[in-house]
Amino acid sequence: MSERAVELLGLPEDRACLLLDVGCGSGLSGDYISEEGHYWIGMDISPAMLDVAVEREVEGDLLLADVGHGIPFRPGMFDGCISISAVQWLCNADKKSHSPPKRLYRFFSTLYTALARGSRAVLQLYPENSEQLELITAQAMRAGFTGGMVVDYPNSAKAKKFFLCLFVGTSGTLPKALGTECANEELHQAKFTNERTRFRNVKGKSVKKSRDWILEKKERRRRQGKEVRADTKYTGRKRRPHF
């Protein structure tokens, strides 16, 4: 889902971008953003999940925050925003003081300000019902966004995914949803996966978790000024299981 969300952002290929990851959790989406050569800042309300991200030594910067209080960054700072399975939680009133419409509007209005003009936000979510979906999209449009919902594999109970694709300052054309032209969604999904694998191989990227992949990740961290262990002949070597 992270890969699909970044794809829907339509980022330029000639430069690295700074992205915001809303509800970043343990940083799994951030790992993919880093692999694509971009930089990111992650926000999450859970200290435990951010602790896991720190232990995993993710490459992005992390912020403990409730996005229902707003996005606390300067105007135009980000080239895009993704969010995986987080925004629907703003529809819940966990406290008496919580008003879902107000929290959603606060989130979307400050997100709109933090994004550069012409950029996009792609928010994957699991709406409980049509009313919740309408509430989310209405507050996004009220905050100034244009765009709409991209539903991948709409006829599949398991593969169906909702992506709210939002545009900042321009009225763009919504990306094409996956699985809308093929009667057999599983075949369509397999074809998409295989094509993506070939595309990634053509781009010459190292296989994940391989020695080259690990060395590239360590080198990126060094360029960011972070402390990294020295490379040795054991770097990237698979360890034997202990019994």
LUMSE-702634 format. One record per residue: residue in three letters; x, y, z of N, C-alpha, C in turn; chain. Coordinates in steps of 0.05 Angstrom, whole numbers, padded with zeros to 5 digits. Layout:
(lumlum 'ALA'; (X; Y; Z); (X; Y; Z); (X; Y; Z); 'A');
...
//
This chain:
(lumlum 'MET'; (00016; -00024; 00000); (00000; 00000; 00000); (00017; 00025; 00000); 'A');
(lumlum 'SER'; (00040; 00024; 00013); (00058; 00047; 00013); (00068; 00052; -00015); 'A');
(lumlum 'GLU'; (00075; 00031; -00028); (00085; 00034; -00056); (00064; 00046; -00074); 'A');
(lumlum 'ARG'; (00040; 00037; -00071); (00018; 00048; -00087); (00012; 00077; -00080); 'A');
(lumlum 'ALA'; (00013; 00084; -00054); (00009; 00111; -00046); (00030; 00130; -00058); 'A');
(lumlum 'VAL'; (00055; 00122; -00057); (00076; 00139; -00068); (00073; 00141; -00098); 'A');
(lumlum 'GLU'; (00065; 00119; -00111); (00060; 00120; -00140); (00039; 00141; -00147); 'A');
(lumlum 'LEU'; (00017; 00141; -00131); (-00005; 00160; -00136); (00003; 00189; -00132); 'A');
(lumlum 'LEU'; (00024; 00194; -00117); (00034; 00221; -00112); (00044; 00234; -00138); 'A');
(lumlum 'GLY'; (00053; 00217; -00157); (00063; 00228; -00182); (00087; 00246; -00178); 'A');
(lumlum 'LEU'; (00106; 00238; -00162); (00130; 00254; -00156); (00148; 00257; -00180); 'A');
(lumlum 'PRO'; (00162; 00279; -00182); (00182; 00283; -00204); (00205; 00262; -00201); 'A');
(lumlum 'GLU'; (00215; 00253; -00224); (00236; 00233; -00223); (00264; 00244; -00223); 'A');
(lumlum 'ASP'; (00266; 00270; -00227); (00293; 00283; -00229); (00304; 00295; -00204); 'A');
(lumlum 'ARG'; (00289; 00291; -00181); (00299; 00303; -00156); (00287; 00288; -00132); 'A');
(lumlum 'ALA'; (00301; 00290; -00110); (00291; 00279; -00085); (00270; 00297; -00073); 'A');
(lumlum 'CYS'; (00250; 00286; -00061); (00228; 00302; -00049); (00227; 00297; -00019); 'A');
(lumlum 'LEU'; (00214; 00316; -00005); (00209; 00314; 00024); (00180; 00308; 00027); 'A');
(lumlum 'LEU'; (00174; 00285; 00040); (00147; 00275; 00043); (00139; 00274; 00073); 'A');
(lumlum 'LEU'; (00113; 00277; 00078); (00102; 00274; 00105); (00087; 00248; 00106); 'A');
(lumlum 'ASP'; (00093; 00232; 00126); (00079; 00206; 00131); (00062; 00209; 00155); 'A');
(lumlum 'VAL'; (00036; 00211; 00151); (00017; 00214; 00173); (00009; 00187; 00184); 'A');
(lumlum 'GLY'; (00013; 00183; 00210); (00008; 00157; 00222); (00030; 00137; 00214); 'A');
(lumlum 'CYS'; (00055; 00146; 00217); (00078; 00131; 00206); (00083; 00105; 00221); 'A');
(lumlum 'GLY'; (00072; 00102; 00246); (00076; 00077; 00261); (00105; 00071; 00265); 'A');
(lumlum 'SER'; (00113; 00046; 00258); (00140; 00037; 00262); (00159; 00044; 00239); 'A');
(lumlum 'GLY'; (00149; 00059; 00220); (00166; 00069; 00198); (00168; 00051; 00174); 'A');
(lumlum 'LEU'; (00149; 00032; 00170); (00150; 00014; 00147); (00146; 00029; 00121); 'A');
(lumlum 'SER'; (00127; 00048; 00120); (00123; 00064; 00096); (00147; 00082; 00091); 'A');
(lumlum 'GLY'; (00159; 00092; 00113); (00183; 00108; 00110); (00206; 00093; 00097); 'A');
(lumlum 'ASP'; (00208; 00067; 00104); (00230; 00051; 00092); (00227; 00051; 00061); 'A');
(lumlum 'TYR'; (00203; 00049; 00051); (00199; 00049; 00022); (00205; 00076; 00011); 'A');
(lumlum 'ILE'; (00197; 00098; 00024); (00203; 00125; 00015); (00234; 00129; 00013); 'A');
(lumlum 'SER'; (00248; 00119; 00033); (00278; 00121; 00033); (00290; 00105; 00010); 'A');
(lumlum 'GLU'; (00279; 00082; 00005); (00289; 00065; -00017); (00286; 00079; -00044); 'A');
(lumlum 'GLU'; (00265; 00095; -00046); (00260; 00109; -00071); (00277; 00134; -00073); 'A');
(lumlum 'GLY'; (00293; 00140; -00053); (00311; 00163; -00055); (00300; 00189; -00044); 'A');
(lumlum 'HIS'; (00278; 00188; -00030); (00265; 00212; -00019); (00270; 00214; 00011); 'A');
(lumlum 'TYR'; (00264; 00237; 00022); (00266; 00242; 00050); (00238; 00244; 00062); 'A');
(lumlum 'TRP'; (00236; 00240; 00088); (00209; 00239; 00100); (00210; 00247; 00130); 'A');
(lumlum 'ILE'; (00187; 00257; 00138); (00182; 00262; 00167); (00156; 00247; 00174); 'A');
(lumlum 'GLY'; (00157; 00232; 00196); (00134; 00217; 00204); (00121; 00227; 00229); 'A');
(lumlum 'MET'; (00094; 00227; 00229); (00079; 00235; 00253); (00062; 00211; 00262); 'A');
(lumlum 'ASP'; (00061; 00207; 00289); (00044; 00186; 00300); (00036; 00193; 00328); 'A');
(lumlum 'ILE'; (00013; 00184; 00336); (00003; 00190; 00363); (00012; 00170; 00384); 'A');
(lumlum 'SER'; (00024; 00148; 00375); (00032; 00126; 00393); (00062; 00127; 00399); 'A');
(lumlum 'PRO'; (00069; 00132; 00424); (00098; 00132; 00432); (00110; 00104; 00428); 'A');
(lumlum 'ALA'; (00095; 00083; 00433); (00105; 00056; 00430); (00113; 00050; 00402); 'A');
(lumlum 'MET'; (00097; 00058; 00383); (00103; 00053; 00354); (00127; 00070; 00346); 'A');
(lumlum 'LEU'; (00129; 00094; 00355); (00153; 00110; 00348); (00178; 00099; 00361); 'A');
(lumlum 'ASP'; (00176; 00087; 00385); (00199; 00074; 00397); (00209; 00051; 00380); 'A');
(lumlum 'VAL'; (00190; 00036; 00368); (00198; 00015; 00350); (00212; 00026; 00325); 'A');
(lumlum 'ALA'; (00202; 00048; 00315); (00215; 00061; 00292); (00244; 00070; 00299); 'A');
(lumlum 'VAL'; (00248; 00080; 00323); (00274; 00088; 00332); (00293; 00064; 00334); 'A');
(lumlum 'GLU'; (00282; 00042; 00345); (00298; 00017; 00348); (00305; 00006; 00320); 'A');
(lumlum 'ARG'; (00288; 00010; 00301); (00293; 00000; 00274); (00312; 00018; 00259); 'A');
(lumlum 'GLU'; (00319; 00041; 00270); (00338; 00060; 00258); (00328; 00070; 00231); 'A');
(lumlum 'VAL'; (00303; 00078; 00230); (00292; 00089; 00205); (00306; 00114; 00198); 'A');
(lumlum 'GLU'; (00306; 00121; 00173); (00321; 00144; 00163); (00306; 00171; 00165); 'A');
(lumlum 'GLY'; (00280; 00170; 00170); (00265; 00195; 00172); (00265; 00206; 00200); 'A');
(lumlum 'ASP'; (00256; 00231; 00202); (00253; 00244; 00228); (00225; 00238; 00238); 'A');
(lumlum 'LEU'; (00222; 00236; 00265); (00197; 00227; 00277); (00186; 00248; 00296); 'A');
(lumlum 'LEU'; (00159; 00250; 00296); (00146; 00270; 00313); (00122; 00257; 00327); 'A');
(lumlum 'LEU'; (00121; 00258; 00353); (00098; 00249; 00369); (00077; 00270; 00369); 'A');
(lumlum 'ALA'; (00054; 00265; 00357); (00033; 00285; 00354); (00007; 00273; 00347); 'A');
(lumlum 'ASP'; (-00015; 00286; 00354); (-00042; 00279; 00347); (-00049; 00297; 00323); 'A');
(lumlum 'VAL'; (-00052; 00285; 00299); (-00058; 00300; 00275); (-00085; 00314; 00277); 'A');
(lumlum 'GLY'; (-00102; 00306; 00295); (-00127; 00319; 00299); (-00124; 00347; 00310); 'A');
(lumlum 'HIS'; (-00100; 00353; 00321); (-00093; 00380; 00330); (-00080; 00397; 00308); 'A');
(lumlum 'GLY'; (-00075; 00384; 00285); (-00063; 00399; 00263); (-00035; 00390; 00256); 'A');
(lumlum 'ILE'; (-00026; 00399; 00233); (00001; 00393; 00223); (00019; 00416; 00229); 'A');
(lumlum 'PRO'; (00038; 00413; 00248); (00054; 00436; 00258); (00080; 00442; 00242); 'A');
(lumlum 'PHE'; (00077; 00446; 00216); (00100; 00452; 00199); (00095; 00477; 00183); 'A');
(lumlum 'ARG'; (00117; 00489; 00174); (00114; 00515; 00160); (00101; 00511; 00133); 'A');
(lumlum 'PRO'; (00089; 00532; 00122); (00075; 00531; 00096); (00092; 00522; 00073); 'A');
(lumlum 'GLY'; (00081; 00504; 00056); (00095; 00496; 00032); (00119; 00478; 00037); 'A');
(lumlum 'MET'; (00122; 00466; 00060); (00146; 00452; 00067); (00149; 00425; 00052); 'A');
(lumlum 'PHE'; (00126; 00411; 00048); (00127; 00384; 00037); (00120; 00382; 00008); 'A');
(lumlum 'ASP'; (00133; 00364; -00006); (00127; 00358; -00034); (00105; 00338; -00038); 'A');
(lumlum 'GLY'; (00095; 00327; -00016); (00074; 00307; -00017); (00069; 00295; 00010); 'A');
(lumlum 'CYS'; (00046; 00281; 00013); (00040; 00268; 00038); (00027; 00241; 00033); 'A');
(lumlum 'ILE'; (00034; 00221; 00048); (00020; 00196; 00047); (00011; 00188; 00075); 'A');
(lumlum 'SER'; (-00009; 00171; 00076); (-00019; 00161; 00102); (-00031; 00134; 00097); 'A');
(lumlum 'ILE'; (-00024; 00114; 00113); (-00034; 00087; 00110); (-00050; 00080; 00134); 'A');
(lumlum 'SER'; (-00076; 00076; 00130); (-00094; 00065; 00150); (-00095; 00082; 00176); 'A');
(lumlum 'ALA'; (-00096; 00109; 00173); (-00095; 00126; 00197); (-00118; 00146; 00198); 'A');
(lumlum 'VAL'; (-00125; 00158; 00176); (-00143; 00181; 00176); (-00171; 00174; 00187); 'A');
(lumlum 'GLN'; (-00180; 00149; 00183); (-00207; 00142; 00192); (-00210; 00144; 00222); 'A');
(lumlum 'TRP'; (-00187; 00143; 00237); (-00189; 00144; 00266); (-00197; 00172; 00276); 'A');
(lumlum 'LEU'; (-00194; 00192; 00258); (-00203; 00219; 00266); (-00234; 00221; 00267); 'A');
(lumlum 'CYS'; (-00247; 00201; 00256); (-00277; 00201; 00257); (-00287; 00192; 00284); 'A');
(lumlum 'ASN'; (-00269; 00182; 00301); (-00278; 00172; 00328); (-00275; 00195; 00348); 'A');
(lumlum 'ALA'; (-00294; 00196; 00366); (-00293; 00216; 00388); (-00283; 00201; 00413); 'A');
(lumlum 'ASP'; (-00257; 00200; 00417); (-00245; 00186; 00440); (-00248; 00201; 00466); 'A');
(lumlum 'LYS'; (-00253; 00227; 00464); (-00257; 00244; 00488); (-00282; 00261; 00484); 'A');
(lumlum 'LYS'; (-00293; 00270; 00506); (-00317; 00287; 00504); (-00312; 00312; 00488); 'A');
(lumlum 'SER'; (-00288; 00322; 00489); (-00281; 00347; 00476); (-00276; 00342; 00445); 'A');
(lumlum 'HIS'; (-00275; 00317; 00437); (-00269; 00312; 00409); (-00294; 00315; 00391); 'A');
(lumlum 'SER'; (-00291; 00330; 00370); (-00312; 00333; 00350); (-00300; 00324; 00324); 'A');
(lumlum 'PRO'; (-00308; 00300; 00313); (-00296; 00290; 00289); (-00295; 00310; 00265); 'A');
(lumlum 'PRO'; (-00317; 00324; 00259); (-00315; 00343; 00237); (-00294; 00365; 00242); 'A');
(lumlum 'LYS'; (-00292; 00375; 00267); (-00273; 00396; 00272); (-00244; 00385; 00271); 'A');
(lumlum 'ARG'; (-00240; 00361; 00282); (-00213; 00349; 00281); (-00205; 00343; 00252); 'A');
(lumlum 'LEU'; (-00223; 00333; 00236); (-00217; 00328; 00208); (-00210; 00354; 00193); 'A');
(lumlum 'TYR'; (-00226; 00375; 00198); (-00221; 00400; 00185); (-00194; 00412; 00194); 'A');
(lumlum 'ARG'; (-00188; 00410; 00219); (-00163; 00420; 00229); (-00140; 00405; 00216); 'A');
(lumlum 'PHE'; (-00142; 00379; 00213); (-00122; 00363; 00200); (-00118; 00371; 00171); 'A');
(lumlum 'PHE'; (-00140; 00372; 00156); (-00138; 00378; 00127); (-00130; 00406; 00122); 'A');
(lumlum 'SER'; (-00140; 00425; 00137); (-00133; 00453; 00132); (-00104; 00459; 00137); 'A');
(lumlum 'THR'; (-00092; 00448; 00158); (-00064; 00452; 00164); (-00046; 00435; 00145); 'A');
(lumlum 'LEU'; (-00056; 00412; 00136); (-00042; 00396; 00117); (-00040; 00411; 00090); 'A');
(lumlum 'TYR'; (-00062; 00423; 00083); (-00063; 00439; 00058); (-00041; 00461; 00058); 'A');
(lumlum 'THR'; (-00039; 00474; 00081); (-00019; 00495; 00084); (00009; 00485; 00083); 'A');
(lumlum 'ALA'; (00014; 00461; 00094); (00041; 00450; 00096); (00051; 00439; 00070); 'A');
(lumlum 'LEU'; (00033; 00434; 00051); (00041; 00423; 00025); (00047; 00444; 00004); 'A');
(lumlum 'ALA'; (00066; 00439; -00013); (00073; 00458; -00034); (00051; 00458; -00055); 'A');
(lumlum 'ARG'; (00048; 00481; -00067); (00028; 00484; -00088); (00034; 00465; -00111); 'A');
(lumlum 'GLY'; (00013; 00451; -00121); (00017; 00432; -00143); (00023; 00404; -00133); 'A');
(lumlum 'SER'; (00026; 00400; -00107); (00033; 00373; -00096); (00007; 00358; -00090); 'A');
(lumlum 'ARG'; (00010; 00334; -00080); (-00012; 00316; -00074); (-00010; 00304; -00046); 'A');
(lumlum 'ALA'; (-00033; 00296; -00036); (-00034; 00279; -00012); (-00049; 00254; -00019); 'A');
(lumlum 'VAL'; (-00039; 00231; -00012); (-00052; 00206; -00018); (-00056; 00191; 00009); 'A');
(lumlum 'LEU'; (-00081; 00189; 00016); (-00088; 00178; 00043); (-00103; 00152; 00039); 'A');
(lumlum 'GLN'; (-00091; 00129; 00046); (-00104; 00103; 00045); (-00120; 00100; 00071); 'A');
(lumlum 'LEU'; (-00145; 00092; 00068); (-00161; 00090; 00092); (-00181; 00067; 00090); 'A');
(lumlum 'TYR'; (-00193; 00060; 00113); (-00213; 00039; 00115); (-00239; 00051; 00126); 'A');
(lumlum 'PRO'; (-00256; 00063; 00110); (-00280; 00075; 00120); (-00300; 00054; 00130); 'A');
(lumlum 'GLU'; (-00313; 00059; 00152); (-00332; 00040; 00163); (-00358; 00039; 00147); 'A');
(lumlum 'ASN'; (-00365; 00062; 00135); (-00390; 00063; 00120); (-00389; 00088; 00101); 'A');
(lumlum 'SER'; (-00409; 00091; 00085); (-00410; 00113; 00066); (-00412; 00140; 00079); 'A');
(lumlum 'GLU'; (-00425; 00141; 00103); (-00427; 00166; 00118); (-00400; 00176; 00127); 'A');
(lumlum 'GLN'; (-00383; 00157; 00137); (-00356; 00164; 00146); (-00339; 00174; 00122); 'A');
(lumlum 'LEU'; (-00342; 00161; 00100); (-00327; 00169; 00076); (-00336; 00196; 00067); 'A');
(lumlum 'GLU'; (-00361; 00202; 00068); (-00371; 00228; 00060); (-00361; 00250; 00079); 'A');
(lumlum 'LEU'; (-00360; 00244; 00105); (-00350; 00263; 00125); (-00321; 00270; 00119); 'A');
(lumlum 'ILE'; (-00305; 00250; 00114); (-00276; 00255; 00109); (-00272; 00271; 00084); 'A');
(lumlum 'THR'; (-00285; 00263; 00062); (-00281; 00278; 00037); (-00292; 00306; 00038); 'A');
(lumlum 'ALA'; (-00314; 00310; 00052); (-00326; 00336; 00054); (-00308; 00356; 00069); 'A');
(lumlum 'GLN'; (-00295; 00347; 00090); (-00277; 00364; 00105); (-00251; 00370; 00089); 'A');
(lumlum 'ALA'; (-00243; 00350; 00073); (-00219; 00355; 00056); (-00225; 00376; 00035); 'A');
(lumlum 'MET'; (-00248; 00375; 00022); (-00255; 00395; 00002); (-00260; 00422; 00015); 'A');
(lumlum 'ARG'; (-00272; 00422; 00039); (-00276; 00447; 00053); (-00250; 00461; 00059); 'A');
(lumlum 'ALA'; (-00229; 00445; 00064); (-00202; 00457; 00070); (-00188; 00467; 00046); 'A');
(lumlum 'GLY'; (-00199; 00463; 00022); (-00187; 00474; -00003); (-00177; 00453; -00022); 'A');
(lumlum 'PHE'; (-00176; 00428; -00014); (-00166; 00407; -00032); (-00186; 00402; -00055); 'A');
(lumlum 'THR'; (-00176; 00393; -00078); (-00192; 00381; -00099); (-00183; 00352; -00102); 'A');
(lumlum 'GLY'; (-00197; 00337; -00117); (-00189; 00309; -00121); (-00213; 00290; -00116); 'A');
(lumlum 'GLY'; (-00207; 00267; -00106); (-00228; 00248; -00101); (-00217; 00221; -00093); 'A');
(lumlum 'MET'; (-00234; 00201; -00093); (-00227; 00174; -00084); (-00219; 00156; -00107); 'A');
(lumlum 'VAL'; (-00196; 00143; -00104); (-00187; 00123; -00123); (-00191; 00096; -00109); 'A');
(lumlum 'VAL'; (-00208; 00078; -00120); (-00214; 00053; -00108); (-00202; 00030; -00125); 'A');
(lumlum 'ASP'; (-00180; 00018; -00115); (-00168; -00004; -00129); (-00183; -00030; -00124); 'A');
(lumlum 'TYR'; (-00186; -00046; -00145); (-00200; -00072; -00144); (-00227; -00069; -00130); 'A');
(lumlum 'PRO'; (-00245; -00053; -00141); (-00270; -00047; -00128); (-00288; -00072; -00125); 'A');
(lumlum 'ASN'; (-00284; -00092; -00142); (-00302; -00116; -00141); (-00290; -00139; -00125); 'A');
(lumlum 'SER'; (-00268; -00134; -00111); (-00255; -00155; -00095); (-00258; -00148; -00066); 'A');
(lumlum 'ALA'; (-00268; -00167; -00050); (-00272; -00163; -00022); (-00245; -00160; -00007); 'A');
(lumlum 'LYS'; (-00225; -00175; -00015); (-00199; -00175; -00001); (-00180; -00154; -00012); 'A');
(lumlum 'ALA'; (-00180; -00150; -00038); (-00160; -00132; -00050); (-00169; -00103; -00051); 'A');
(lumlum 'LYS'; (-00195; -00098; -00046); (-00206; -00071; -00049); (-00192; -00051; -00030); 'A');
(lumlum 'LYS'; (-00182; -00029; -00041); (-00168; -00009; -00025); (-00178; 00019; -00033); 'A');
(lumlum 'PHE'; (-00182; 00036; -00013); (-00191; 00063; -00017); (-00167; 00082; -00014); 'A');
(lumlum 'PHE'; (-00162; 00099; -00034); (-00141; 00119; -00033); (-00154; 00147; -00038); 'A');
(lumlum 'LEU'; (-00154; 00164; -00018); (-00164; 00191; -00022); (-00141; 00207; -00034); 'A');
(lumlum 'CYS'; (-00144; 00215; -00059); (-00122; 00228; -00074); (-00130; 00258; -00076); 'A');
(lumlum 'LEU'; (-00114; 00275; -00063); (-00120; 00303; -00060); (-00099; 00321; -00074); 'A');
(lumlum 'PHE'; (-00108; 00342; -00087); (-00091; 00360; -00101); (-00090; 00387; -00087); 'A');
(lumlum 'VAL'; (-00067; 00400; -00087); (-00063; 00426; -00074); (-00060; 00448; -00095); 'A');
(lumlum 'GLY'; (-00079; 00466; -00096); (-00077; 00489; -00113); (-00083; 00485; -00142); 'A');
(lumlum 'THR'; (-00086; 00460; -00151); (-00093; 00455; -00179); (-00114; 00433; -00180); 'A');
(lumlum 'SER'; (-00129; 00432; -00201); (-00149; 00411; -00205); (-00138; 00390; -00224); 'A');
(lumlum 'GLY'; (-00124; 00370; -00213); (-00112; 00349; -00230); (-00132; 00327; -00237); 'A');
(lumlum 'THR'; (-00123; 00310; -00255); (-00139; 00287; -00263); (-00133; 00264; -00245); 'A');
(lumlum 'LEU'; (-00153; 00251; -00234); (-00149; 00229; -00216); (-00135; 00206; -00230); 'A');
(lumlum 'PRO'; (-00115; 00194; -00217); (-00102; 00170; -00228); (-00121; 00147; -00233); 'A');
(lumlum 'LYS'; (-00115; 00130; -00252); (-00132; 00107; -00258); (-00130; 00086; -00236); 'A');
(lumlum 'ALA'; (-00153; 00076; -00228); (-00154; 00055; -00207); (-00145; 00029; -00219); 'A');
(lumlum 'LEU'; (-00135; 00012; -00202); (-00127; -00015; -00211); (-00150; -00034; -00209); 'A');
(lumlum 'GLY'; (-00150; -00054; -00227); (-00170; -00075; -00226); (-00198; -00067; -00235); 'A');
(lumlum 'THR'; (-00200; -00047; -00252); (-00226; -00038; -00261); (-00233; -00047; -00290); 'A');
(lumlum 'GLU'; (-00213; -00059; -00303); (-00219; -00068; -00331); (-00218; -00098; -00334); 'A');
(lumlum 'CYS'; (-00209; -00112; -00314); (-00206; -00141; -00316); (-00227; -00155; -00298); 'A');
(lumlum 'ALA'; (-00240; -00175; -00309); (-00260; -00189; -00293); (-00248; -00205; -00271); 'A');
(lumlum 'ASN'; (-00224; -00215; -00275); (-00210; -00231; -00254); (-00190; -00213; -00240); 'A');
(lumlum 'GLU'; (-00197; -00203; -00217); (-00180; -00184; -00203); (-00153; -00196; -00195); 'A');
(lumlum 'GLU'; (-00153; -00223; -00188); (-00128; -00236; -00180); (-00108; -00236; -00203); 'A');
(lumlum 'LEU'; (-00118; -00242; -00227); (-00100; -00242; -00250); (-00090; -00214; -00255); 'A');
(lumlum 'HIS'; (-00108; -00194; -00253); (-00100; -00166; -00258); (-00079; -00157; -00237); 'A');
(lumlum 'GLN'; (-00083; -00165; -00212); (-00065; -00158; -00191); (-00038; -00171; -00195); 'A');
(lumlum 'ALA'; (-00038; -00196; -00204); (-00013; -00211; -00209); (00002; -00198; -00231); 'A');
(lumlum 'LYS'; (-00012; -00190; -00252); (00001; -00177; -00275); (00014; -00151; -00266); 'A');
(lumlum 'PHE'; (-00001; -00135; -00250); (00010; -00110; -00240); (00035; -00114; -00224); 'A');
(lumlum 'THR'; (00035; -00135; -00207); (00058; -00140; -00190); (00082; -00148; -00206); 'A');
(lumlum 'ASN'; (00077; -00165; -00226); (00099; -00175; -00243); (00111; -00152; -00259); 'A');
(lumlum 'GLU'; (00094; -00135; -00270); (00104; -00112; -00285); (00121; -00094; -00267); 'A');
(lumlum 'ARG'; (00111; -00089; -00243); (00126; -00072; -00225); (00153; -00084; -00217); 'A');
(lumlum 'THR'; (00154; -00110; -00214); (00180; -00123; -00208); (00200; -00119; -00230); 'A');
(lumlum 'ARG'; (00190; -00122; -00255); (00208; -00119; -00277); (00217; -00090; -00279); 'A');
(lumlum 'PHE'; (00200; -00071; -00274); (00206; -00043; -00275); (00228; -00036; -00254); 'A');
(lumlum 'ARG'; (00225; -00047; -00230); (00244; -00041; -00209); (00271; -00053; -00216); 'A');
(lumlum 'ASN'; (00271; -00077; -00229); (00297; -00089; -00237); (00310; -00072; -00258); 'A');
(lumlum 'VAL'; (00294; -00061; -00277); (00305; -00045; -00298); (00318; -00020; -00286); 'A');
(lumlum 'LYS'; (00306; -00009; -00265); (00317; 00014; -00251); (00344; 00008; -00238); 'A');
(lumlum 'GLY'; (00351; -00017; -00236); (00377; -00025; -00225); (00379; -00023; -00195); 'A');
(lumlum 'LYS'; (00357; -00026; -00181); (00358; -00024; -00152); (00366; -00050; -00140); 'A');
(lumlum 'SER'; (00380; -00049; -00118); (00389; -00073; -00105); (00366; -00088; -00091); 'A');
(lumlum 'VAL'; (00369; -00114; -00090); (00349; -00131; -00078); (00348; -00124; -00048); 'A');
(lumlum 'LYS'; (00324; -00121; -00037); (00321; -00113; -00009); (00334; -00134; 00009); 'A');
(lumlum 'LYS'; (00348; -00123; 00030); (00362; -00139; 00050); (00388; -00152; 00040); 'A');
(lumlum 'SER'; (00395; -00147; 00014); (00421; -00157; 00004); (00443; -00140; 00015); 'A');
(lumlum 'ARG'; (00468; -00149; 00011); (00491; -00134; 00020); (00492; -00106; 00007); 'A');
(lumlum 'ASP'; (00488; -00105; -00019); (00489; -00079; -00033); (00467; -00060; -00022); 'A');
(lumlum 'TRP'; (00443; -00072; -00017); (00421; -00056; -00006); (00428; -00044; 00021); 'A');
(lumlum 'ILE'; (00440; -00060; 00038); (00448; -00052; 00065); (00470; -00030; 00063); 'A');
(lumlum 'LEU'; (00489; -00034; 00045); (00511; -00014; 00043); (00500; 00012; 00032); 'A');
(lumlum 'GLU'; (00481; 00011; 00014); (00469; 00036; 00003); (00454; 00051; 00025); 'A');
(lumlum 'LYS'; (00439; 00036; 00042); (00424; 00048; 00064); (00443; 00061; 00084); 'A');
(lumlum 'LYS'; (00465; 00047; 00090); (00484; 00058; 00109); (00497; 00084; 00098); 'A');
(lumlum 'GLU'; (00503; 00084; 00072); (00515; 00107; 00060); (00496; 00131; 00060); 'A');
(lumlum 'ARG'; (00470; 00126; 00056); (00450; 00148; 00058); (00449; 00159; 00086); 'A');
(lumlum 'ARG'; (00451; 00142; 00106); (00451; 00151; 00134); (00476; 00168; 00140); 'A');
(lumlum 'ARG'; (00499; 00160; 00129); (00523; 00175; 00133); (00521; 00203; 00121); 'A');
(lumlum 'ARG'; (00509; 00205; 00098); (00505; 00231; 00085); (00487; 00249; 00101); 'A');
(lumlum 'GLN'; (00469; 00237; 00116); (00451; 00252; 00133); (00464; 00259; 00160); 'A');
(lumlum 'GLY'; (00489; 00251; 00163); (00503; 00258; 00188); (00497; 00240; 00211); 'A');
(lumlum 'LYS'; (00486; 00217; 00206); (00479; 00199; 00228); (00501; 00179; 00233); 'A');
(lumlum 'GLU'; (00503; 00170; 00258); (00524; 00151; 00266); (00517; 00123; 00255); 'A');
(lumlum 'VAL'; (00536; 00112; 00241); (00532; 00085; 00228); (00557; 00068; 00234); 'A');
(lumlum 'ARG'; (00551; 00042; 00238); (00573; 00024; 00243); (00590; 00020; 00218); 'A');
(lumlum 'ALA'; (00616; 00016; 00222); (00635; 00013; 00200); (00628; -00012; 00183); 'A');
(lumlum 'ASP'; (00633; -00011; 00157); (00629; -00034; 00140); (00651; -00055; 00144); 'A');
(lumlum 'THR'; (00643; -00080; 00145); (00662; -00102; 00148); (00655; -00124; 00128); 'A');
(lumlum 'LYS'; (00672; -00145; 00127); (00666; -00167; 00109); (00641; -00182; 00118); 'A');
(lumlum 'TYR'; (00632; -00177; 00143); (00608; -00191; 00153); (00582; -00175; 00147); 'A');
(lumlum 'THR'; (00585; -00150; 00137); (00561; -00134; 00132); (00543; -00147; 00112); 'A');
(lumlum 'GLY'; (00518; -00151; 00119); (00499; -00163; 00101); (00499; -00193; 00100); 'A');
(lumlum 'ARG'; (00518; -00205; 00115); (00520; -00234; 00114); (00497; -00247; 00131); 'A');
(lumlum 'LYS'; (00484; -00267; 00119); (00462; -00280; 00134); (00473; -00296; 00156); 'A');
(lumlum 'ARG'; (00460; -00294; 00180); (00469; -00309; 00203); (00455; -00336; 00204); 'A');
(lumlum 'ARG'; (00470; -00356; 00214); (00458; -00382; 00217); (00439; -00382; 00241); 'A');
(lumlum 'PRO'; (00417; -00397; 00239); (00398; -00398; 00261); (00410; -00412; 00285); 'A');
(lumlum 'HIS'; (00403; -00401; 00309); (00413; -00413; 00334); (00392; -00432; 00345); 'A');
(lumlum 'PHE'; (00399; -00455; 00352); (00381; -00475; 00363); (00386; -00479; 00393); 'A');
//
